Amino acid sequence: MVVFELTAGYVPEMVDFVAENRGLQLQLIEYMPEIAGHPEWAIDIQRVHDWLDEQAERVETREMHDRNRYYVNGGVGENGETPSVTSRDSSGVETGMVEIVDPVENEDFCANCGRVRVTHEGYLKGCLNRNDDLRSMGEMTRPEIREAYRDVVDSRVPYYGEYLVENDDGNYVINEKYIDVPEPDADVSATNP
């Protein structure tokens, strides 16, 4: 679930549901106004981290993307109190887990990302936030797909800190070295996911 002004009020209820139902996992994704617009909808994701720190029995940090996982069990009481919890049930199965995906202005998140995605139209995509790095697989042979995959991996740069850089006003802007660079596949539109 993307967490922003209109959805933040549902977080406690969703965490409660995950805590009460063994084995569920919930990803809370930080709203990205630089991509979606409406910066006024953004909330301070640190508030969600702080609240989950109080609710969780155990917190761990995933190496990939440097993001936190919160293990919850038993639900959040109506007064906001957390009942006595354990991170595993009697059979040894993990209890509910909430993970915060918080890439905004998080250079560690991007630096630890090694994912390559395939879009619904058959393009390889090195960064979820960019559309200028798409590589069409079209009618490629397996060796050509491998080569296109290698090209995507080789051209990856961290979105925050490299592709987007902070200007003197404290805002993130596209790094000048990526402006007016020809797109890898000229037939791919900028709106292609």
N, C-alpha and C positions, 0 to 999 in steps of 0.2 A: 504494500500500500504506500502510495506517495503521501508524505506528511507535509501538509501546508495548512494555511489558515482554516480552510473549510473541512479538513479531515482530522485535525489534531484532537478534537474533542472525542473522537471514536477510539483513540489509542488505548485508554485504560480498559474499555470493554473488550477490545480485540486481544489485548494481553491477557486479560482474565480468561477469555475463551481458550487461548492457547495453553494457559496454565492448568486449566481443568480437563484438558483432553490430551492424554498421553501421546507423545511423539509428534505433535504438530510443530511446524516451524513458521514463523512470521517474519517477513522482511519489511522493515520500515525504511522507505527510500526518501532521502532528503530531496525536497523540491528544488529544481534547478531553474531559477528565473532567467538566467542568461540564455537558456535554450527555450523555455516555455513562455517567457514574458511574465507580466504581472508581478514585479518584485514585491509589491505590497502584500502578496499572499504568503511570502516566505516567513518561516518561524525560525527561532534560534534552536537548532537541532541539539545543541548542548543541553537545553532544558529537558529534552526527552532522554538523553543519556543519563543525566543526573537523576531523573525520576526512576528510570529502570535500574540504576545502581542501588537504589533503596528497595526495589521490589525483588530483585534477583537474589537467589541463593549463591550463585556462582557466576562470575564474569570471566570470559576469556577473549583474547584478541587473536583473530585469524591473521595469519601471515599474509595471505593473499588480500590485497587491498587495505591491509592494516585496519580492519573493522572489528567492532566489538560484538560478541554474542552474549546474550543474557539468558541464563537458564532459570525458568520460573516453574512453580508447582503449586497447586492448591488454590490459585486465584488471588485476586486482590479484593479484600473485604470492602464493604460499603463505606467504611470510615477511612479507606485508603490504607488500612493495615494489612500486612502480609502474614498469613498464617505460618506456623512452623512448616518448613519445607525441606525436601531433600532433592538432589538433582537427578536421582535415579529412583525408579519404583522398585518394588520387591523382586521383580524379575531382572533387574539390572538395565532396563531400557531407559534411555534419557527421557526426562520430562520435557515440557514445552520449551522451545527456544525462540528467542526474539533476536534478530540480527539487524543492526542499523547500517544501512548503506548510505554513507555520507561523503560523497565525492566533492562537494562544493568547496572550492579553495583548499582542497586537501591534496597537496602534492604527493604525499606518501601513498594515497589511494591509487593514483595513476601510475606512480613509479613501480608499484607492486602488482599491476595488472598485466597479465600475459594472455588475455583472451583474444581470440579471433572469432567473429560471428559470421554466420551465413544468413543473409537477408532472405525474405520470402521470394525475392525476385532472382536469387542466385548470385548475389554479389558477396564477396569476402569483405568484411568490414573490420578494421583494426581498432577503432575507437567508437564506442557507443554514441559519443557526443558529437562526432564529426561525420560529414558527408563528402568531404573532399579526399577521402582515402579509400574509396570503394574500388574494388577490382572485380570486373565481370568474369564469371566462369564460363558463360555462354556455351559454346559447343566444344569446350576444351577436352583434350585427352587427359588421362590421369597424370602423366608427367607435366603437362602444362598447368594443371590445377596445383600440383605440388610447387611448381615454380611461382605461380601467382600467390600461393600461401606464403612462401618464403619472402616474396616482395612485400606483402602486407606486414609481416613480422619485422622485416628489416627497416621499414619506413615508420614504424611506431615511434611516437614521442609522447611523453606525459602531457595530458590535456592541460592540467593546471601546472604552471611553472615553466612550460616550454611552449606549447601551442597557444595557450592563453597566458598572458603575463600581466602583472599588476602595474598600473600606470601611477603617475605622481598623485592622482586624486584618490588612490586606493581602490580603483575599479579594475576589473579584469577586461582586457582587450586582446584581440588576436595579435600575436607576435608579427611584426612587420615582415619577417622573413617568410611567412606563410601567406601573405597577401599577394594576390595576382600570380600565384603559382598555378600552372595548368593542372587541371584535374587529371588523375590517372586514366580515367575512362571518360572521354569528352561527352559521350552519349548519356551519362548519368546526370540527372537533374539534381539540383541542390536540395530538393524536397524529398528525395528518395530516402526512406529509412534504412 
